[in-house]
Amino acid sequence: MAPDLTGTPTFVLAHNILYTYITPFLAPLGMGQRVDAVLLAFGLSSGAIVGEPSAHIDTDFPANSSG
């Protein structure tokens, strides 16, 4: 259970930090004017990363649990 309780906050913290500071990383790539599209793609992919396991957690909880 400890890996589950550590992994989730770590993912959320990393997501928030990257979401906040992504603009300086996009400027050298020439994508500084398309921050909105990048943030939309980033948010949708993050939702998929969280949503896919969440769809199975109720049905397969013992198999998906670390503890």
Backbone torsions as a table, in degrees:
resi	resn	phi	psi	omega
1	MET	NA	-30.8	-179.9
2	ALA	-59.7	-41.2	177.6
3	PRO	-62.3	-35.4	178.0
4	ASP	-65.6	-42.7	-177.9
5	LEU	-74.6	-18.8	176.3
6	THR	-91.0	-39.6	-175.7
7	GLY	-67.0	-41.1	-177.8
8	THR	-63.8	-52.5	178.1
9	PRO	-63.1	-32.4	177.7
10	THR	-65.1	-43.4	177.1
11	PHE	-61.7	-45.2	-178.4
12	VAL	-64.7	-43.3	179.3
13	LEU	-64.0	-45.5	179.1
14	ALA	-62.8	-41.2	178.8
15	HIS	-61.5	-46.5	-178.3
16	ASN	-65.3	-40.8	178.9
17	ILE	-65.0	-47.1	-179.8
18	LEU	-65.2	-40.5	-180.0
19	TYR	-62.1	-37.4	-178.7
20	THR	-73.7	-40.0	-171.8
21	TYR	-109.9	24.5	-176.5
22	ILE	-76.8	-28.3	-175.8
23	THR	-57.3	-45.6	178.7
24	PRO	-62.8	-26.0	178.5
25	PHE	-78.4	-25.2	-179.1
26	LEU	-81.2	-29.8	-176.6
27	ALA	-57.6	-48.8	179.4
28	PRO	-65.7	-20.0	179.3
29	LEU	-87.2	-1.3	-179.6
30	GLY	79.4	17.8	-178.4
31	MET	-111.7	18.9	-178.1
32	GLY	-62.3	-26.5	179.7
33	GLN	-87.0	-9.1	-177.5
34	ARG	-114.1	34.9	-179.2
35	VAL	-60.5	-37.2	-178.8
36	ASP	-61.3	-43.9	179.9
37	ALA	-67.8	-38.6	179.0
38	VAL	-66.2	-42.9	179.2
39	LEU	-66.2	-35.5	176.4
40	LEU	-64.1	-47.5	178.4
41	ALA	-62.4	-40.8	178.8
42	PHE	-63.4	-43.8	179.5
43	GLY	-66.5	-42.1	178.7
44	LEU	-64.9	-41.3	179.2
45	SER	-68.5	-35.8	176.8
46	SER	-65.5	-39.2	176.6
47	GLY	-63.0	-39.1	177.8
48	ALA	-67.2	-38.5	179.8
49	ILE	-64.0	-37.9	179.1
50	VAL	-81.9	-38.1	-174.0
51	GLY	-70.9	-36.9	-177.3
52	GLU	-62.2	-52.0	177.0
53	PRO	-65.9	-31.8	-179.3
54	SER	-64.8	-29.9	179.2
55	ALA	-67.7	-22.5	-176.9
56	HIS	-106.4	-8.1	-172.0
57	ILE	-67.5	-35.0	-179.5
58	ASP	-72.6	-36.0	-176.8
59	THR	-83.1	-32.0	-176.0
60	ASP	-120.5	36.1	-173.7
61	PHE	-56.0	-48.0	-179.8
62	PRO	-61.0	-35.0	-179.3
63	ALA	-73.8	-31.5	-177.4
64	ASN	-90.1	-11.4	-176.1
65	SER	-78.1	142.9	177.6
66	SER	-83.7	-20.1	-173.2
67	GLY	-101.2	NA	NA
